[in-house]
């Protein structure tokens, strides 16, 4: 079953899929040879389904592994639009980038949309699992969560587990089976709070709070510091934070500081001209060569 979506003219499928590492984390799978993004999605009724997303000239083609009714069809379309950020208005960002010759490539190439999961909960769990560890360990933890707790589609692929499914697991499970280390109690507590309804992380998408207050709210989740919160803010459409880590600091020193170590203050000063878009400008700047 195929679904066709026609994105805006400034949308880039390649730049969005490779905007950061999410395409390498289950239940996403990415085939670089065919430029196909595969994803397993939960459904309100019935088993999970697998979709394959491809770019076809001026449209996005979604292929589902079975026929579905109108309700599920609408849910698939909604999830894909959400994941690919198709409804994000980046005109103000592109205008700001076009005013700077060194950054004008961003609008020309349609960069700036950061791939995200269908839910804030999934993005939050993944963000916690990227903190203070190698990318290889992040993949081990996420693979464990999906393969051990996710629901299976007809082809054997599994979904990212819901908060309800994660809440059923023990702290010991997260420590021993998922190899999450010090994150084990954080993952357990987060799942319990979201499953019980005492924490509504999905509301962060449409929060009226100022960014600084929303960041404080995110940091009340155990395991979420400035780095995780500022990255998660980008996935809900707030781009004030730079989310500096060892990789971005090292990349900035090579790209913008002649190989010399730069202080966080210097990095912040460099992107301060972009105001509320500074975090997104930095990320595009640091990842420009990912497609080149």
MARPAMAR-979939 format. One record per atom (N, C-alpha, C): z, x, y; residue in three letters. Coordinates in steps of 0.2 Angstrom, whole numbers, padded with zeros to 4 digits, always signed. Example, Ala and Ser with C-alpha at 12.3 -4.5 7.8 and 13.67 -1.06 7.14 Angstrom:
2
+0039+0066-0028ALA +0039+0062-0022ALA +0039+0066-0016ALA +0035+0064-0011SER +0036+0068-0005SER +0039+0064+0000SER 
end
This chain:
292
+0000+0004-0006UNK +0000+0000+0000UNK +0000+0004+0006UNK -0004+0003+0011UNK -0005+0007+0017UNK -0003+0004+0023UNK +0000+0007+0028UNK +0002+0005+0034UNK -0001+0009+0039UNK -0004+0007+0045UNK -0007+0011+0050UNK -0003+0010+0056UNK -0001+0015+0060UNK +0002+0015+0066UNK -0002+0019+0071UNK -0003+0017+0077UNK -0007+0020+0082UNK -0002+0023+0087UNK -0001+0029+0087UNK +0004+0032+0092UNK +0001+0033+0099UNK +0005+0035+0104UNK +0003+0037+0110UNK -0002+0043+0110UNK -0005+0044+0115UNK -0010+0049+0116UNK -0007+0056+0116UNK -0001+0057+0118UNK +0003+0063+0119UNK +0007+0065+0113UNK +0006+0061+0107UNK +0010+0062+0101UNK +0006+0067+0097UNK +0010+0072+0094UNK +0008+0077+0089UNK +0012+0077+0083UNK +0008+0075+0078UNK +0011+0074+0071UNK +0014+0081+0069UNK +0010+0086+0070UNK +0012+0093+0067UNK +0018+0095+0071UNK +0018+0095+0078UNK +0023+0097+0082UNK +0030+0093+0080UNK +0029+0087+0078UNK +0035+0083+0077UNK +0038+0085+0070UNK +0033+0085+0065UNK +0036+0087+0058UNK +0039+0094+0058UNK +0036+0098+0062UNK +0039+0105+0062UNK +0043+0107+0068UNK +0046+0102+0071UNK +0050+0103+0077UNK +0057+0106+0075UNK +0059+0105+0069UNK +0065+0109+0067UNK +0066+0108+0060UNK +0071+0110+0057UNK +0071+0111+0049UNK +0072+0104+0045UNK +0073+0099+0048UNK +0074+0092+0044UNK +0069+0091+0039UNK +0062+0093+0040UNK +0057+0092+0035UNK +0058+0095+0029UNK +0063+0100+0029UNK +0064+0104+0023UNK +0070+0102+0019UNK +0073+0096+0022UNK +0080+0094+0019UNK +0078+0087+0016UNK +0080+0086+0009UNK +0080+0080+0006UNK +0083+0075+0010UNK +0081+0068+0009UNK +0075+0066+0005UNK +0068+0067+0009UNK +0068+0071+0014UNK +0061+0073+0016UNK +0058+0078+0012UNK +0052+0078+0011UNK +0048+0084+0008UNK +0042+0085+0012UNK +0040+0091+0013UNK +0034+0092+0017UNK +0029+0097+0013UNK +0023+0095+0013UNK +0018+0098+0010UNK +0013+0101+0015UNK +0014+0108+0016UNK +0010+0111+0022UNK +0003+0111+0021UNK +0001+0111+0014UNK -0006+0112+0013UNK -0010+0105+0015UNK -0007+0100+0014UNK -0010+0093+0015UNK -0007+0090+0021UNK -0002+0093+0024UNK +0001+0090+0030UNK +0003+0083+0029UNK +0007+0083+0023UNK +0010+0076+0021UNK +0017+0077+0021UNK +0021+0072+0025UNK +0028+0071+0025UNK +0030+0066+0020UNK +0034+0067+0015UNK +0036+0062+0010UNK +0043+0060+0012UNK +0045+0054+0011UNK +0052+0052+0012UNK +0054+0046+0008UNK +0060+0046+0005UNK +0062+0041+0001UNK +0067+0036+0006UNK +0065+0030+0006UNK +0069+0025+0010UNK +0073+0020+0007UNK +0079+0018+0009UNK +0082+0013+0007UNK +0079+0006+0008UNK +0080+0001+0004UNK +0078-0005+0006UNK +0083-0010+0006UNK +0083-0016+0009UNK +0088-0021+0009UNK +0088-0024+0002UNK +0083-0025-0001UNK +0082-0028-0007UNK +0078-0024-0012UNK +0081-0023-0018UNK +0077-0020-0023UNK +0078-0012-0022UNK +0074-0009-0027UNK +0075-0001-0027UNK +0072+0002-0021UNK +0075+0008-0020UNK +0072+0012-0014UNK +0064+0013-0015UNK +0061+0015-0010UNK +0054+0017-0011UNK +0052+0023-0008UNK +0047+0026-0010UNK +0044+0032-0007UNK +0038+0031-0003UNK +0038+0034+0003UNK +0032+0034+0007UNK +0030+0041+0009UNK +0023+0041+0010UNK +0020+0047+0012UNK +0017+0046+0018UNK +0018+0051+0023UNK +0015+0050+0030UNK +0010+0055+0032UNK +0005+0053+0034UNK -0001+0058+0036UNK -0004+0056+0043UNK -0006+0061+0046UNK -0010+0060+0052UNK -0017+0059+0051UNK -0020+0054+0053UNK -0027+0053+0052UNK -0031+0052+0059UNK -0034+0057+0062UNK -0037+0057+0069UNK -0032+0054+0074UNK -0033+0047+0076UNK -0029+0045+0081UNK -0024+0040+0078UNK -0022+0040+0072UNK -0017+0036+0069UNK -0013+0039+0064UNK -0008+0036+0062UNK -0003+0038+0057UNK -0004+0034+0051UNK -0005+0037+0045UNK -0006+0033+0039UNK +0000+0033+0035UNK +0003+0028+0033UNK +0009+0027+0029UNK +0007+0024+0022UNK +0008+0028+0017UNK +0007+0025+0010UNK +0013+0024+0006UNK +0015+0018+0004UNK +0021+0016+0001UNK +0019+0016-0007UNK +0024+0017-0011UNK +0022+0018-0018UNK +0022+0011-0022UNK +0023+0006-0018UNK +0022-0001-0021UNK +0021-0006-0016UNK +0019-0012-0017UNK +0018-0017-0013UNK +0025-0020-0011UNK +0025-0022-0004UNK +0031-0025-0002UNK +0030-0031+0002UNK +0035-0035+0003UNK +0035-0041+0007UNK +0035-0039+0015UNK +0034-0044+0019UNK +0034-0043+0026UNK +0040-0040+0029UNK +0046-0042+0026UNK +0052-0039+0029UNK +0053-0032+0028UNK +0051-0030+0022UNK +0052-0023+0020UNK +0046-0019+0024UNK +0040-0022+0024UNK +0035-0019+0028UNK +0037-0017+0035UNK +0041-0022+0038UNK +0043-0021+0045UNK +0048-0016+0046UNK +0053-0015+0040UNK +0058-0010+0040UNK +0055-0003+0039UNK +0050-0003+0035UNK +0046+0004+0035UNK +0043+0006+0041UNK +0040+0002+0044UNK +0037+0003+0051UNK +0042+0005+0056UNK +0047+0002+0056UNK +0053+0003+0061UNK +0056+0010+0059UNK +0057+0012+0053UNK +0060+0018+0051UNK +0055+0024+0053UNK +0049+0023+0052UNK +0044+0028+0053UNK +0044+0029+0061UNK +0043+0024+0064UNK +0043+0025+0072UNK +0049+0028+0074UNK +0055+0027+0071UNK +0061+0030+0073UNK +0061+0037+0071UNK +0059+0039+0065UNK +0059+0046+0063UNK +0055+0050+0067UNK +0049+0048+0068UNK +0044+0052+0072UNK +0045+0051+0080UNK +0050+0047+0082UNK +0051+0047+0089UNK +0045+0044+0093UNK +0042+0039+0090UNK +0035+0036+0093UNK +0037+0032+0099UNK +0043+0029+0100UNK +0044+0025+0106UNK +0048+0029+0111UNK +0049+0036+0110UNK +0052+0040+0115UNK +0047+0041+0121UNK +0050+0039+0127UNK +0046+0040+0133UNK +0047+0048+0136UNK +0042+0052+0135UNK +0043+0059+0137UNK +0039+0060+0143UNK +0036+0055+0147UNK +0032+0057+0152UNK +0036+0061+0158UNK +0042+0059+0159UNK +0046+0063+0164UNK +0047+0071+0162UNK +0048+0071+0155UNK +0048+0078+0153UNK +0042+0082+0153UNK +0036+0079+0152UNK +0030+0082+0152UNK +0028+0084+0159UNK +0030+0079+0164UNK +0028+0081+0171UNK +0032+0087+0173UNK +0038+0088+0171UNK +0043+0093+0173UNK +0040+0100+0170UNK +0037+0099+0164UNK +0034+0105+0160UNK +0028+0107+0163UNK +0024+0102+0166UNK +0017+0104+0169UNK +0018+0107+0175UNK +0024+0106+0178UNK +0025+0110+0185UNK +0026+0117+0184UNK +0027+0119+0178UNK +0029+0127+0176UNK +0023+0129+0172UNK +0019+0134+0174UNK +0013+0136+0171UNK +0015+0139+0164UNK +0021+0142+0163UNK +0023+0145+0156UNK +0025+0139+0151UNK +0026+0133+0154UNK +0028+0128+0150UNK +0023+0122+0149UNK +0018+0123+0152UNK +0013+0117+0152UNK +0010+0116+0146UNK +0010+0121+0141UNK +0007+0120+0134UNK +0011+0115+0131UNK +0017+0113+0133UNK +0021+0108+0129UNK +0018+0101+0129UNK +0016+0099+0135UNK +0013+0093+0136UNK +0006+0093+0133UNK +0002+0098+0133UNK -0005+0099+0131UNK -0004+0098+0123UNK +0001+0101+0120UNK +0001+0101+0113UNK +0006+0095+0110UNK +0008+0091+0114UNK +0012+0085+0112UNK +0019+0087+0109UNK +0022+0093+0111UNK +0028+0095+0108UNK +0034+0091+0111UNK +0040+0092+0109UNK +0046+0088+0112UNK +0049+0083+0108UNK +0045+0080+0103UNK +0048+0075+0099UNK +0051+0078+0093UNK +0058+0077+0092UNK +0062+0081+0086UNK +0063+0076+0081UNK +0060+0078+0075UNK +0060+0073+0069UNK +0068+0072+0068UNK +0069+0065+0066UNK +0076+0063+0064UNK +0076+0059+0058UNK +0082+0058+0055UNK +0082+0053+0050UNK +0082+0046+0052UNK +0082+0042+0047UNK +0082+0034+0048UNK +0089+0032+0051UNK +0094+0036+0050UNK +0101+0034+0053UNK +0104+0039+0056UNK +0108+0038+0061UNK +0112+0043+0064UNK +0117+0046+0059UNK +0120+0042+0055UNK +0124+0044+0050UNK +0121+0050+0046UNK +0115+0049+0043UNK +0112+0055+0040UNK +0111+0061+0044UNK +0109+0060+0050UNK +0108+0066+0055UNK +0115+0069+0056UNK +0120+0065+0057UNK +0127+0068+0058UNK +0129+0072+0052UNK +0129+0069+0046UNK +0131+0073+0040UNK +0127+0080+0039UNK +0120+0079+0040UNK +0116+0085+0040UNK +0118+0090+0045UNK +0120+0088+0051UNK +0122+0092+0057UNK +0128+0096+0055UNK +0133+0092+0052UNK +0139+0096+0050UNK +0138+0101+0044UNK +0133+0100+0040UNK +0131+0104+0035UNK +0127+0110+0037UNK +0125+0110+0044UNK +0121+0116+0046UNK +0126+0121+0050UNK +0132+0119+0051UNK +0137+0123+0055UNK +0140+0128+0051UNK +0140+0134+0054UNK +0144+0140+0051UNK +0142+0142+0044UNK +0135+0141+0043UNK +0133+0143+0036UNK +0125+0145+0037UNK +0123+0148+0031UNK +0116+0149+0031UNK +0112+0143+0030UNK +0105+0144+0031UNK +0101+0138+0030UNK +0100+0137+0022UNK +0101+0142+0018UNK +0101+0141+0011UNK +0107+0137+0008UNK +0113+0138+0011UNK +0118+0134+0009UNK +0118+0127+0012UNK +0115+0126+0018UNK +0114+0119+0020UNK +0109+0115+0015UNK +0104+0119+0013UNK +0100+0115+0008UNK +0103+0114+0001UNK +0108+0118-0001UNK +0111+0117-0007UNK +0116+0111-0006UNK +0119+0110+0000UNK +0124+0105+0001UNK +0120+0098+0001UNK +0114+0098+0005UNK +0111+0092+0006UNK +0107+0090-0001UNK +0105+0095-0004UNK +0102+0093-0011UNK +0107+0090-0016UNK +0113+0093-0015UNK +0118+0090-0019UNK +0120+0083-0018UNK +0121+0082-0011UNK +0122+0075-0009UNK +0117+0070-0011UNK +0111+0072-0010UNK +0105+0067-0012UNK +0105+0066-0020UNK +0105+0072-0023UNK +0104+0071-0031UNK +0109+0068-0034UNK +0115+0069-0032UNK +0121+0067-0035UNK +0124+0060-0033UNK +0122+0058-0027UNK +0125+0052-0024UNK +0119+0047-0022UNK +0113+0049-0021UNK +0108+0045-0019UNK +0106+0040-0024UNK +0102+0035-0022UNK +0100+0030-0026UNK +0092+0032-0028UNK +0090+0031-0034UNK +0084+0033-0037UNK +0078+0028-0035UNK +0073+0030-0033UNK +0067+0026-0033UNK +0063+0026-0040UNK +0058+0023-0040UNK +0055+0022-0047UNK +0052+0029-0049UNK +0050+0033-0045UNK +0047+0040-0047UNK +0053+0045-0048UNK +0059+0043-0047UNK +0065+0048-0048UNK +0067+0051-0042UNK +0063+0051-0037UNK +0066+0054-0030UNK +0072+0049-0028UNK +0076+0052-0024UNK +0082+0049-0022UNK +0083+0048-0015UNK +0087+0043-0013UNK +0088+0042-0005UNK +0094+0047-0003UNK +0095+0047+0003UNK +0101+0050+0006UNK +0106+0045+0005UNK +0112+0047+0003UNK +0117+0042+0001UNK +0120+0038+0007UNK +0121+0032+0007UNK +0124+0028+0012UNK +0132+0030+0013UNK +0135+0028+0018UNK +0142+0030+0019UNK +0146+0027+0014UNK +0144+0021+0012UNK +0148+0017+0006UNK +0147+0021+0000UNK +0142+0024-0002UNK +0141+0028-0008UNK +0145+0034-0007UNK +0145+0038-0001UNK +0149+0044+0000UNK +0156+0043+0000UNK +0158+0037+0002UNK +0165+0035+0002UNK +0168+0034-0005UNK +0164+0033-0009UNK +0167+0032-0016UNK +0168+0039-0020UNK +0166+0044-0017UNK +0167+0051-0020UNK +0173+0054-0017UNK +0177+0058-0021UNK +0183+0061-0018UNK +0182+0068-0014UNK +0187+0070-0011UNK +0187+0076-0007UNK +0185+0082-0012UNK +0188+0081-0018UNK +0187+0087-0023UNK +0180+0087-0025UNK +0177+0081-0026UNK +0169+0081-0027UNK +0165+0085-0022UNK +0167+0084-0016UNK +0163+0087-0011UNK +0164+0095-0011UNK +0170+0096-0013UNK +0172+0104-0013UNK +0169+0107-0019UNK +0169+0104-0025UNK +0167+0107-0031UNK +0160+0106-0033UNK +0158+0100-0032UNK +0151+0098-0034UNK +0146+0099-0028UNK +0148+0098-0022UNK +0143+0099-0017UNK +0143+0106-0014UNK +0149+0109-0015UNK +0150+0116-0013UNK +0150+0116-0005UNK +0154+0111-0002UNK +0154+0110+0005UNK +0160+0114+0008UNK +0164+0117+0004UNK +0170+0121+0007UNK +0174+0118+0011UNK +0176+0120+0017UNK +0180+0117+0022UNK +0178+0111+0024UNK +0171+0109+0024UNK +0169+0103+0026UNK +0170+0097+0021UNK +0173+0098+0015UNK +0174+0093+0011UNK +0179+0087+0013UNK +0185+0089+0016UNK +0188+0083+0019UNK +0185+0080+0025UNK +0181+0084+0029UNK +0177+0081+0035UNK +0172+0076+0032UNK +0168+0077+0027UNK +0163+0073+0024UNK +0167+0067+0021UNK +0172+0068+0018UNK +0176+0062+0015UNK +0178+0057+0020UNK +0181+0060+0025UNK +0184+0056+0031UNK +0179+0052+0035UNK +0173+0056+0036UNK +0168+0053+0040UNK +0165+0047+0036UNK +0164+0048+0029UNK +0161+0042+0025UNK +0166+0036+0025UNK +0172+0038+0024UNK +0177+0032+0024UNK +0177+0028+0031UNK +0177+0032+0036UNK +0177+0029+0043UNK +0171+0024+0044UNK +0165+0027+0043UNK +0159+0023+0044UNK +0159+0017+0039UNK +0160+0019+0033UNK +0160+0013+0028UNK +0165+0008+0029UNK +0171+0009+0032UNK +0176+0004+0034UNK +0174+0000+0040UNK +0169+0003+0044UNK +0168+0000+0051UNK +0172+0003+0057UNK +0177+0007+0055UNK +0181+0010+0061UNK +0177+0015+0065UNK +0171+0017+0063UNK +0167+0022+0067UNK +0160+0019+0066UNK +0157+0018+0072UNK +0150+0015+0072UNK +0146+0021+0075UNK +0143+0025+0071UNK +0139+0031+0074UNK +0132+0028+0076UNK +0130+0023+0073UNK +0123+0021+0075UNK +0123+0018+0082UNK +0129+0016+0085UNK +0129+0014+0092UNK +0128+0020+0097UNK +0128+0026+0094UNK +0127+0031+0099UNK +0120+0031+0101UNK +0115+0028+0098UNK +0108+0028+0100UNK +0107+0024+0106UNK +0111+0019+0107UNK +0110+0015+0113UNK +0117+0015+0118UNK +0121+0020+0117UNK +0127+0020+0121UNK +0126+0021+0128UNK +0130+0017+0132UNK +0129+0018+0140UNK +0134+0023+0142UNK +0137+0027+0138UNK +0142+0032+0140UNK +0138+0038+0144UNK +0141+0041+0149UNK +0138+0047+0151UNK +0137+0052+0146UNK +0133+0057+0146UNK +0132+0061+0141UNK +0138+0065+0139UNK +0142+0067+0144UNK +0148+0071+0143UNK +0153+0067+0139UNK +0153+0061+0141UNK +0158+0057+0137UNK +0156+0055+0130UNK +0149+0054+0129UNK +0147+0053+0122UNK +0148+0060+0118UNK +0147+0065+0121UNK +0148+0072+0117UNK +0155+0072+0115UNK +0160+0070+0120UNK +0167+0070+0118UNK +0168+0065+0112UNK +0165+0060+0112UNK +0166+0055+0107UNK +0163+0058+0100UNK +0158+0061+0100UNK +0155+0064+0094UNK +0160+0070+0092UNK +0163+0073+0096UNK +0167+0079+0094UNK +0174+0076+0091UNK +0175+0070+0092UNK +0181+0067+0089UNK +0180+0067+0081UNK +0174+0067+0079UNK +0173+0068+0072UNK +0174+0075+0069UNK +0178+0075+0064UNK +0180+0082+0062UNK +0174+0085+0059UNK +0174+0092+0061UNK +0168+0096+0059UNK +0162+0096+0064UNK +0163+0092+0070UNK +0158+0092+0075UNK +0161+0096+0081UNK +0158+0102+0083UNK +0160+0105+0089UNK +0154+0105+0094UNK +0154+0109+0099UNK +0149+0109+0104UNK +0142+0109+0101UNK +0141+0114+0096UNK +0134+0116+0094UNK +0132+0109+0090UNK +0136+0106+0085UNK +0133+0101+0082UNK +0132+0095+0086UNK +0137+0094+0091UNK +0136+0088+0096UNK +0130+0089+0100UNK +0129+0094+0103UNK +0123+0095+0107UNK +0117+0095+0103UNK +0116+0097+0097UNK +0110+0095+0093UNK +0110+0088+0092UNK +0115+0085+0090UNK +0115+0078+0088UNK +0113+0074+0094UNK +0115+0076+0100UNK +0113+0072+0106UNK +0106+0072+0107UNK +0102+0078+0105UNK +0095+0078+0106UNK +0092+0073+0101UNK +0095+0071+0096UNK +0092+0066+0091UNK +0093+0059+0093UNK +0098+0058+0098UNK +0099+0052+0101UNK +0096+0051+0108UNK +0092+0056+0110UNK +0088+0056+0116UNK +0092+0059+0122UNK +0097+0063+0121UNK +0100+0066+0127UNK +0099+0074+0126UNK +0096+0077+0132UNK +0094+0084+0131UNK +0097+0089+0136UNK +0103+0087+0138UNK +0107+0091+0143UNK +0109+0098+0139UNK +0112+0097+0133UNK +0115+0103+0130UNK +0110+0108+0127UNK +0112+0114+0127UNK +0108+0120+0125UNK +0109+0121+0117UNK +0114+0119+0115UNK +0116+0120+0108UNK +0114+0127+0105UNK +0117+0132+0109UNK +0116+0139+0107UNK +0119+0141+0101UNK +0116+0145+0097UNK +0118+0148+0091UNK +0116+0155+0090UNK +0117+0159+0085UNK +0115+0166+0084UNK +0107+0166+0084UNK +0104+0161+0081UNK +0097+0161+0081UNK +0093+0160+0088UNK +0096+0155+0092UNK +0093+0154+0098UNK +0094+0160+0103UNK +0100+0163+0103UNK +0102+0168+0107UNK +0097+0174+0105UNK +0096+0176+0099UNK +0092+0181+0097UNK +0085+0180+0099UNK +0083+0174+0098UNK +0076+0172+0100UNK +0075+0173+0107UNK +0079+0171+0111UNK +0079+0171+0119UNK +0078+0178+0121UNK +0082+0183+0118UNK +0082+0190+0120UNK +0076+0193+0118UNK +0072+0191+0113UNK +0066+0193+0111UNK +0060+0190+0116UNK +0060+0184+0117UNK +0055+0180+0120UNK +0056+0181+0128UNK +0062+0181+0130UNK +0063+0180+0138UNK +0067+0186+0141UNK +0069+0190+0137UNK +0074+0195+0140UNK +0072+0203+0137UNK +0066+0204+0136UNK +0063+0210+0134UNK +0067+0213+0128UNK +0070+0209+0124UNK +0074+0212+0118UNK +0081+0213+0119UNK +0083+0213+0125UNK +0090+0214+0127UNK +0094+0208+0126UNK +0100+0209+0124UNK +0105+0204+0123UNK +0106+0200+0130UNK +0106+0194+0130UNK +0108+0190+0136UNK +0114+0185+0135UNK +0118+0185+0140UNK +0124+0181+0140UNK +0122+0173+0140UNK +0126+0169+0137UNK +0125+0162+0137UNK +0124+0160+0144UNK +0128+0163+0149UNK +0127+0160+0156UNK +0120+0162+0159UNK +0117+0168+0157UNK +0110+0169+0159UNK +0105+0164+0156UNK +0106+0163+0149UNK +0102+0158+0146UNK +0102+0151+0149UNK +0108+0149+0151UNK +0109+0143+0154UNK +0106+0143+0161UNK +0106+0148+0165UNK +0103+0149+0171UNK +0096+0148+0171UNK +0093+0151+0166UNK +0085+0151+0165UNK +0083+0144+0164UNK +0086+0140+0161UNK +0083+0133+0159UNK +0086+0128+0164UNK +0091+0130+0169UNK +0094+0125+0173UNK +0089+0121+0177UNK +0084+0124+0179UNK +0079+0121+0183UNK +0076+0115+0180UNK +0077+0114+0174UNK +0074+0108+0170UNK +0079+0102+0170UNK +0085+0104+0173UNK +0090+0098+0173UNK +0092+0095+0167UNK +0091+0088+0166UNK +0093+0085+0160UNK +0088+0086+0154UNK +0083+0089+0156UNK +0078+0091+0150UNK +0079+0098+0148UNK +0084+0102+0150UNK +0085+0109+0149UNK +0085+0111+0142UNK +0089+0107+0138UNK +0090+0108+0131UNK +0083+0107+0127UNK +0079+0102+0129UNK +0073+0101+0125UNK +0068+0107+0127UNK +0068+0109+0134UNK +0064+0114+0136UNK +0065+0121+0133UNK +0072+0122+0132UNK +0074+0128+0128UNK +0071+0128+0121UNK +0072+0122+0117UNK +0070+0122+0110UNK +0063+0123+0110UNK +0059+0119+0114UNK +0051+0120+0114UNK +0049+0127+0115UNK +0053+0130+0120UNK +0051+0137+0121UNK +0052+0142+0115UNK +0058+0141+0112UNK +0060+0145+0107UNK +0056+0144+0100UNK +0053+0138+0100UNK +0049+0137+0093UNK +0042+0136+0094UNK +0039+0138+0100UNK +0032+0138+0102UNK +0028+0141+0096UNK +0030+0147+0094UNK +0026+0151+0089UNK +0026+0148+0082UNK +0030+0143+0081UNK +0030+0140+0074UNK +0024+0137+0071UNK +0020+0135+0076UNK +0013+0133+0074UNK +0008+0138+0076UNK +0009+0143+0079UNK +0004+0148+0081UNK +0004+0154+0076UNK 
end
